[in-house]
Amino acid sequence: MTESAASHVSQGNADGVSLRRVSKTYGLATVLQVAGLVFRNGEVTGLVGENGAGKTTMLGILAGTVMPDQGGDVVINGEPVHPGSPIASQAAGVAMVSQEFPLVGQLSVAENLTLGLRPQGRGLFFNRKSVAAVARGMLERVNLDIDPYAPVSSLSIPARQLLEVAKALGRDPKLLILDEPTSALGPVEADLVIGIAREHAANGGAVIFVGHRLEEVREAADRVIVLRNGRLVADMPVAEATDDRLIKEMVGREHLATVTADHSGLARPTPVFTAEDLTAVGLGPVSLSVSEGEVLGIAGLMGAGRSRLMHTIFGAIPRTGGTMTLAGASYAPRNAGQAVAAGVALVPEDRKQQSILANAPVRWNVTLATLRRLSTRGFFSPKAERVRAKEFTGRTGARFASIEQPIGSLSGGNQQRVIFGKWFAAEPKLLLLDEPTRGVDVGAKAEIYGLIDEARARGMAVIVASSELEELFHLSDQIVVLRHGRIGRVLTKDQFSKEQVLLTASGVKEIP
């Protein structure tokens, strides 16, 4: 531990949330070991670390979903909290916004927001109108204008993210844990959440802000702590938390930047994919094209239609008008299966729900899109499947103990590498990437950028939708800015700027 980290080790604090001698061991592996740490009231503490550094375990112990090893304590404002009990943690004032969205899809927005709240006013139970009224008040705090009676399953990923924030705030927590709260949000919504974190701390609460976007962590936090291999290795005021310092502490070595080749000066070859006046419910008309070896970025605010565009191209959302071509031929998929057969691949925003079989082995998740290629004269070859799974996970650098390991047990970054391996094995003509680095650490992000460069080098056309503007600037040859499902502007490399994107996305006249 660094000297600055050691200076914050505490044996208890009546004015905040303390961890004392907290550790967690699975078998022979110790995944967390913290002698002492205080999250102070009136302060936002940024928490960073690579996937597998122990962040999730620490947050789980605070939220009561993970039982720490014997001998450790969690103390909130001087009062010990019963370990391993979510009910006890919630009663003590802990509210957590999880990146996994633990919402009940079949229930309405209002029902999700008020689950577990004690009724106020008349009788023992809320009636439908009072539930909706309470929900509307909670939604206003996150500037989310949605129908409180709508089922959660009908909401977009960004809307669910904000719904989780609203739900946590509705508990009036003493400790507000924001675990990757902006990972699915555009810049405007992300600024809103950062403002909520700052406001909660200003009102006397303690806040933990977990993020992989280091600039957002610095904007939100008063101090930043770093975990590496389950241990606290740095604790510093935000003024000292430069990118280089944080990355060095996170990975234990100097940062090696990933440089993406600049193809902007090259003449565009014949487009691999085109869309002319493409429409779907809530989308279009949209006209765009992307060529071999080119990356086309898609930007826009929450609800602008980025994911809807990707899913329409992939055949998962019905096209209502317009035409598409792929490799010079007409392309009109009626479902995702037809899109894959034609040579289109999608890495979706919600990988857990839309891209992986969480309880199935890594092997299955790599080979699902290419099973026919593993059969000879109608007979499936398990040996060929294992060889192919090892080959393509090796190419993408996915790390795991065995190809028989459930993919759900891997970190987000390694799950994403496996998904890339699946599509590299399919050799698509068009690769669609929707928030490709959502929920992954700095090291994994750099490796995913390398995989996108590899796709480009293999001659694939790539479309990337992302809420991270710096990511789009880094990867793209051109950027399409969407607003209300339509194209507001197409930016070339020399026009890339945050101001241009946000002004166009917001409907304000762009700057010259």
matplotlib code that plots the C-alpha trace (Angstrom):
import matplotlib.pyplot as plt

x = [0.0, 1.3, 1.9, -1.2, -3.3, -2.0, -2.9, -6.6, -6.6, -9.1, -10.1, -13.6, -15.4, -18.8, -19.0, -19.1, -18.9, -15.9, -14.4, -12.2, -10.1, -12.4, -11.3, -12.9, -11.5, -12.8, -11.0, -7.3, -7.7, -8.0, -9.9, -10.1, -8.0, -8.5, -7.1, -9.2, -11.0, -13.5, -16.0, -16.7, -20.0, -20.1, -17.6, -17.7, -15.1, -14.0, -13.2, -11.2, -9.3, -9.1, -11.7, -10.9, -9.3, -11.9, -14.2, -17.4, -16.5, -16.0, -19.3, -21.1, -19.8, -21.1, -24.5, -24.8, -24.8, -21.3, -20.4, -16.9, -14.5, -14.8, -13.3, -14.1, -16.6, -18.7, -19.6, -22.1, -22.0, -20.6, -23.1, -22.0, -24.0, -24.8, -22.6, -23.9, -27.5, -28.9, -31.9, -29.6, -27.5, -30.5, -32.0, -28.6, -28.9, -27.0, -28.4, -26.5, -27.0, -25.7, -24.5, -26.5, -29.9, -31.6, -35.1, -38.2, -39.0, -42.6, -43.5, -44.2, -41.7, -43.7, -43.8, -40.1, -39.4, -41.6, -40.7, -39.6, -40.7, -43.0, -46.4, -47.0, -50.4, -53.5, -53.8, -51.2, -50.7, -50.2, -53.0, -52.2, -52.5, -50.4, -47.7, -47.6, -47.5, -44.5, -42.8, -43.3, -41.5, -38.6, -38.4, -38.2, -35.1, -33.3, -35.1, -36.6, -39.9, -41.5, -44.9, -44.8, -47.2, -44.9, -43.3, -39.6, -38.9, -40.0, -37.3, -34.0, -30.8, -30.0, -33.6, -33.1, -29.8, -31.5, -34.3, -31.8, -30.5, -34.0, -34.8, -31.6, -32.3, -35.8, -34.4, -32.7, -29.5, -26.6, -24.3, -25.0, -23.0, -22.9, -21.4, -20.6, -23.7, -22.8, -21.7, -24.9, -25.5, -24.6, -22.7, -25.7, -27.2, -23.8, -23.4, -26.8, -25.8, -22.5, -24.5, -26.7, -23.6, -22.2, -25.6, -26.0, -22.6, -23.3, -26.4, -24.3, -24.3, -21.4, -21.0, -18.9, -18.5, -17.1, -16.1, -13.8, -14.1, -11.4, -12.4, -15.9, -14.4, -12.3, -15.3, -17.5, -15.0, -13.3, -10.8, -9.9, -8.9, -7.4, -7.7, -5.3, -5.4, -7.8, -5.7, -5.9, -2.9, -3.6, -5.8, -5.3, -7.1, -8.7, -6.1, -3.4, -5.5, -4.1, -4.6, -1.0, -1.0, -4.3, -3.4, 0.0, -1.6, -4.3, -2.1, 1.2, 3.2, 3.4, 0.4, 1.0, -1.3, -3.1, -2.8, -5.5, -4.4, -5.6, -7.2, -8.8, -6.5, -7.2, -9.8, -12.9, -13.3, -16.7, -19.1, -19.6, -22.9, -25.4, -28.7, -31.0, -33.9, -34.0, -36.9, -38.3, -40.5, -38.8, -36.1, -35.4, -35.2, -31.5, -29.0, -25.4, -22.6, -19.5, -16.6, -14.1, -11.6, -13.6, -15.1, -18.3, -19.2, -22.7, -23.3, -26.4, -28.0, -30.1, -33.1, -31.6, -31.9, -28.3, -29.2, -32.4, -30.4, -28.0, -30.8, -32.6, -29.6, -29.2, -32.8, -33.8, -36.1, -38.5, -37.6, -40.6, -39.1, -36.0, -33.4, -30.1, -27.2, -24.4, -21.4, -23.2, -26.3, -29.8, -29.9, -33.2, -33.0, -36.3, -34.5, -31.0, -30.4, -30.7, -28.4, -25.7, -26.1, -25.6, -22.4, -23.5, -22.5, -23.7, -22.0, -25.0, -25.1, -26.7, -24.3, -25.7, -29.3, -28.6, -25.2, -24.1, -25.5, -24.3, -24.5, -23.1, -19.3, -17.0, -16.7, -20.4, -20.4, -17.6, -18.9, -22.7, -22.5, -20.5, -21.8, -22.4, -18.8, -18.0, -19.9, -18.7, -21.3, -23.9, -22.0, -21.0, -17.3, -16.8, -13.1, -13.3, -15.4, -12.8, -10.0, -12.0, -13.0, -9.3, -8.2, -10.5, -10.4, -6.6, -6.8, -8.8, -6.8, -9.7, -8.5, -10.1, -9.3, -10.9, -13.1, -15.6, -15.9, -19.3, -18.9, -21.0, -18.2, -15.8, -15.2, -17.0, -13.8, -13.2, -16.9, -16.5, -13.3, -15.2, -18.0, -15.4, -13.9, -17.3, -17.8, -14.2, -14.8, -17.8, -15.8, -18.5, -18.5, -20.1, -19.4, -21.9, -20.6, -23.1, -21.2, -18.3, -16.4, -19.3, -18.4, -14.8, -11.6, -8.9, -6.7, -9.5, -10.7, -7.3, -7.3, -10.8, -9.7, -6.9, -9.6, -11.5, -8.3, -7.8, -11.4, -10.5, -7.3, -9.2, -11.3, -14.5, -16.7, -17.4, -20.1, -19.6, -22.3, -21.0, -22.0, -18.2, -17.3, -13.6, -14.0, -15.7, -13.1, -10.3, -11.9, -13.9, -13.2, -16.5, -19.2, -23.0, -24.8, -28.4, -31.2, -34.7, -33.9, -32.6, -29.2, -28.4, -25.0, -22.1, -18.7, -15.4, -12.2, -11.2, -14.5, -14.5, -15.2, -17.4, -19.1, -20.0, -21.5, -23.5, -24.8, -26.0, -27.4, -29.3, -30.8, -28.8, -27.2, -23.7, -20.7, -18.7]
y = [0.0, 3.5, 6.0, 8.0, 4.9, 4.0, 7.4, 6.7, 3.3, 3.6, 1.5, 2.9, 6.2, 7.4, 9.8, 7.5, 3.9, 1.9, -1.5, -3.0, -6.1, -7.2, -10.0, -12.6, -16.0, -18.5, -21.8, -21.0, -17.6, -14.4, -11.9, -9.1, -8.1, -4.6, -3.7, -0.6, 2.0, 4.8, 6.2, 9.6, 11.4, 14.5, 13.0, 11.2, 8.4, 7.2, 3.5, 2.1, -1.1, -3.6, -6.4, -8.9, -6.3, -6.9, -4.0, -6.2, -8.2, -5.1, -3.6, -6.9, -6.9, -3.4, -4.2, -7.5, -9.8, -11.2, -12.7, -11.6, -13.9, -14.1, -11.3, -8.3, -5.6, -3.1, -0.1, 2.7, 5.9, 4.0, 1.1, -2.4, -4.0, -7.7, -9.2, -11.0, -9.7, -7.5, -6.6, -5.5, -3.4, -1.8, -1.1, 0.5, 2.9, 1.3, 1.6, 0.2, 1.0, -2.2, -2.4, -5.7, -4.0, -6.2, -5.1, -7.2, -7.0, -8.2, -5.5, -1.9, 1.0, 2.2, -1.3, -1.7, 1.7, 1.1, -2.5, -2.7, 0.8, 1.1, 2.6, 6.2, 7.7, 5.6, 2.0, -0.7, -0.8, 1.6, 1.8, 2.0, 5.8, 6.4, 4.0, 6.0, 9.3, 8.2, 6.8, 10.0, 11.9, 9.5, 9.7, 13.5, 13.3, 11.6, 13.6, 10.4, 11.0, 7.6, 6.0, 4.7, 2.0, 0.7, -2.7, -2.5, -5.0, -2.4, 0.1, 0.7, -0.1, 3.6, 4.1, 1.1, 2.5, 5.8, 3.8, 2.1, 5.4, 6.7, 3.6, 4.0, 7.6, 6.8, 4.9, 8.1, 6.2, 7.0, 5.3, 5.5, 3.0, 3.8, 0.8, 1.9, 4.2, 5.9, 2.9, 2.8, 6.6, 9.3, 12.4, 14.5, 11.7, 10.9, 14.5, 14.2, 11.2, 12.8, 15.8, 13.5, 11.9, 15.4, 16.6, 13.5, 14.1, 17.8, 16.8, 14.8, 11.3, 9.1, 8.1, 5.5, 6.1, 3.2, 3.8, 2.8, 6.2, 8.0, 11.5, 10.9, 9.5, 12.6, 14.8, 13.1, 12.3, 14.2, 11.4, 8.2, 4.8, 2.0, -1.7, -4.2, -7.9, -7.4, -4.9, -1.2, 0.2, 3.9, 6.5, 10.0, 13.4, 13.8, 16.5, 13.8, 11.2, 11.7, 9.0, 8.0, 7.7, 5.8, 3.4, 2.7, 1.9, -0.3, -2.4, -2.2, -0.8, 2.1, 2.4, 1.2, 3.2, 1.5, 3.5, 2.9, 3.4, 6.5, 5.7, 9.1, 10.1, 7.0, 7.0, 5.1, 1.8, 0.4, 0.2, -3.2, -2.1, 0.6, 1.7, 4.0, 5.7, 2.9, 3.1, 1.1, 2.0, 5.0, 5.1, 6.9, 7.5, 6.8, 6.6, 5.6, 3.4, 1.8, 0.3, -2.5, -1.8, 1.3, 2.1, 4.2, 5.6, 6.2, 8.9, 10.4, 11.1, 8.5, 7.5, 8.8, 5.4, 4.1, 0.6, 0.6, 1.2, -1.6, -4.1, -3.1, -3.7, -7.1, -8.1, -8.2, -5.2, -5.3, -2.8, -0.8, 0.9, 1.7, -0.7, -2.2, -3.8, -6.1, -6.8, -5.4, -7.6, -6.8, -7.4, -7.7, -10.0, -10.9, -12.2, -12.4, -15.9, -14.6, -11.7, -14.1, -16.3, -13.3, -12.3, -9.8, -10.0, -8.0, -7.5, -6.0, -3.5, -6.0, -8.9, -10.9, -10.9, -10.8, -12.4, -15.1, -18.2, -17.4, -20.9, -22.6, -23.2, -20.9, -23.5, -23.3, -19.5, -19.4, -22.0, -21.3, -19.2, -21.7, -25.1, -26.1, -25.7, -28.2, -31.0, -33.6, -35.5, -34.5, -35.6, -33.0, -33.2, -32.3, -32.4, -29.9, -27.7, -27.7, -26.9, -24.0, -22.6, -22.7, -21.1, -18.1, -17.4, -17.5, -15.0, -12.5, -13.0, -14.2, -15.5, -18.3, -21.6, -23.9, -23.8, -25.8, -22.9, -21.2, -17.9, -16.1, -16.7, -14.6, -10.8, -8.5, -7.9, -11.6, -12.2, -9.5, -11.1, -14.5, -12.8, -11.2, -14.7, -16.1, -13.5, -13.7, -17.4, -16.6, -14.2, -11.6, -9.0, -6.4, -6.2, -4.2, -3.2, -1.6, -0.2, -2.6, -1.6, -1.1, -2.3, -3.3, -2.0, 0.2, -2.8, -4.7, -1.6, -1.2, -4.9, -4.6, -1.6, -3.9, -6.4, -3.8, -2.9, -6.6, -6.7, -3.7, -5.3, -8.5, -6.3, -6.2, -3.1, -2.0, 0.1, 1.2, 2.8, 4.3, 6.8, 7.5, 10.2, 9.8, 6.2, 7.1, 9.8, 7.2, 4.4, 6.0, 7.3, 9.0, 9.6, 9.7, 11.8, 10.6, 12.7, 11.3, 8.4, 10.5, 11.6, 15.1, 15.3, 13.2, 14.3, 13.6, 13.0, 16.7, 17.7, 15.5, 17.5, 17.0, 20.3, 19.3, 16.0, 17.4, 20.5, 18.3, 15.6, 18.2, 19.9, 23.1, 24.6, 23.2, 25.4, 26.1]
z = [0.0, -0.8, 1.9, 0.9, 1.1, 4.5, 5.8, 5.4, 7.1, 10.0, 13.0, 12.9, 12.2, 13.4, 10.5, 7.5, 6.4, 7.7, 6.6, 9.3, 8.6, 5.8, 3.5, 1.3, 0.3, -2.2, -1.8, -1.8, -3.6, -1.5, -3.7, -1.2, 1.8, 3.2, 6.7, 7.0, 4.8, 5.4, 3.0, 4.6, 4.8, 2.6, 0.1, -3.2, -3.3, -6.7, -6.8, -9.8, -10.6, -13.3, -13.7, -11.0, -8.7, -6.0, -6.6, -7.0, -3.9, -1.8, -3.0, -2.4, 1.2, 1.8, 0.2, 2.1, -0.9, -0.1, 3.2, 4.3, 6.1, 9.8, 11.9, 9.5, 10.3, 8.3, 10.4, 9.3, 11.4, 14.3, 14.2, 13.1, 10.2, 10.2, 7.5, 4.5, 4.9, 2.1, 4.4, 7.2, 4.8, 3.3, 6.8, 7.8, 4.8, 2.0, -1.6, -4.6, -8.3, -9.9, -13.5, -13.8, -13.5, -10.9, -12.0, -12.5, -16.1, -15.9, -13.3, -14.1, -13.6, -10.6, -9.0, -9.4, -7.9, -4.9, -4.2, -0.5, 0.4, 3.4, 2.5, 3.4, 4.2, 4.0, 4.9, 4.8, 1.1, -1.8, -4.3, -8.0, -8.2, -5.1, -6.4, -9.7, -7.9, -5.8, -8.9, -10.8, -8.0, -8.1, -11.9, -11.8, -9.7, -12.7, -15.4, -16.8, -18.6, -19.0, -18.2, -14.6, -15.8, -18.5, -18.0, -17.3, -20.0, -22.6, -21.6, -23.2, -21.4, -20.7, -19.3, -17.0, -15.8, -14.8, -13.3, -11.0, -9.9, -9.2, -7.2, -5.0, -4.4, -3.3, -0.3, 1.1, 1.6, 4.0, 1.6, -2.2, -4.2, -8.0, -9.8, -13.4, -13.3, -16.6, -18.6, -20.7, -20.8, -23.3, -22.1, -21.1, -19.0, -17.5, -16.4, -14.7, -12.7, -11.7, -10.5, -8.5, -6.8, -6.0, -4.6, -2.4, -0.9, -0.4, 1.5, 3.9, 2.4, 1.6, -2.1, -3.8, -7.6, -9.5, -13.1, -16.0, -17.6, -15.6, -16.6, -15.2, -11.9, -11.6, -12.3, -9.7, -6.9, -4.1, -3.7, -5.6, -4.3, -6.3, -5.8, -7.4, -6.8, -3.9, -2.0, -1.5, -3.3, -3.5, -1.9, -3.2, -3.5, -6.9, -7.9, -7.9, -9.9, -13.4, -16.0, -15.9, -12.1, -11.9, -14.7, -13.2, -9.9, -11.5, -13.6, -11.6, -14.5, -16.9, -19.3, -22.8, -25.1, -27.9, -31.2, -33.8, -37.4, -39.1, -42.5, -43.0, -45.8, -47.9, -50.8, -49.8, -51.6, -52.8, -49.8, -48.2, -46.6, -47.6, -46.2, -48.2, -46.4, -43.9, -41.5, -38.5, -35.6, -34.0, -36.6, -39.8, -42.6, -42.3, -45.2, -44.6, -46.0, -44.7, -46.7, -46.3, -43.6, -42.4, -39.0, -39.0, -35.6, -34.4, -31.8, -30.2, -26.9, -24.9, -27.0, -30.3, -31.9, -31.9, -30.7, -32.7, -35.8, -35.1, -34.3, -37.5, -39.6, -37.9, -38.6, -34.9, -35.3, -38.4, -41.2, -42.3, -45.3, -47.3, -48.8, -47.7, -49.7, -48.5, -50.7, -53.7, -53.3, -51.8, -48.1, -46.3, -43.2, -41.6, -38.4, -36.8, -38.2, -41.8, -41.0, -39.7, -42.7, -45.0, -43.2, -40.5, -36.8, -33.8, -30.5, -28.6, -25.7, -23.3, -23.6, -20.7, -22.0, -25.8, -26.5, -24.1, -22.6, -19.1, -17.6, -20.7, -21.2, -23.0, -25.7, -26.6, -26.6, -29.1, -31.6, -31.6, -34.8, -36.7, -35.7, -39.3, -40.1, -37.4, -39.0, -41.5, -43.6, -41.1, -38.0, -35.4, -34.2, -30.5, -31.1, -33.9, -31.6, -28.8, -31.3, -32.8, -29.4, -28.2, -31.5, -31.5, -27.7, -28.1, -30.9, -28.8, -25.6, -23.5, -20.1, -18.2, -16.5, -19.0, -22.1, -20.1, -17.6, -17.6, -19.5, -16.8, -14.3, -16.4, -16.0, -18.4, -20.4, -20.9, -21.8, -24.5, -25.8, -26.1, -28.0, -30.4, -30.8, -31.8, -34.6, -35.8, -36.3, -38.4, -40.7, -41.2, -43.9, -41.5, -37.8, -35.7, -32.3, -29.8, -26.8, -27.2, -24.1, -21.7, -18.2, -19.0, -17.4, -19.0, -19.9, -21.5, -23.4, -25.0, -26.0, -27.5, -29.5, -30.8, -31.8, -33.7, -35.5, -36.4, -37.8, -39.9, -41.1, -42.0, -44.4, -42.3, -42.4, -38.9, -37.4, -33.8, -31.6, -28.4, -25.7, -25.2, -27.5, -27.0, -28.0, -31.2, -32.0, -31.4, -33.5, -36.3, -39.8, -39.9, -37.3, -37.9, -35.3, -34.6, -33.2, -32.7, -35.0, -37.8, -39.0, -37.8, -39.4, -40.7, -39.3, -41.0, -39.0, -39.1, -37.7, -34.6, -31.5, -28.4, -29.1, -32.7, -31.6, -28.6, -30.4, -33.3, -31.1, -29.0, -32.0, -31.6, -34.7, -35.0, -34.6, -37.8]

ax = plt.figure().add_subplot(projection="3d")
ax.plot(x, y, z, "-o")
ax.set_aspect("equal")
plt.show()
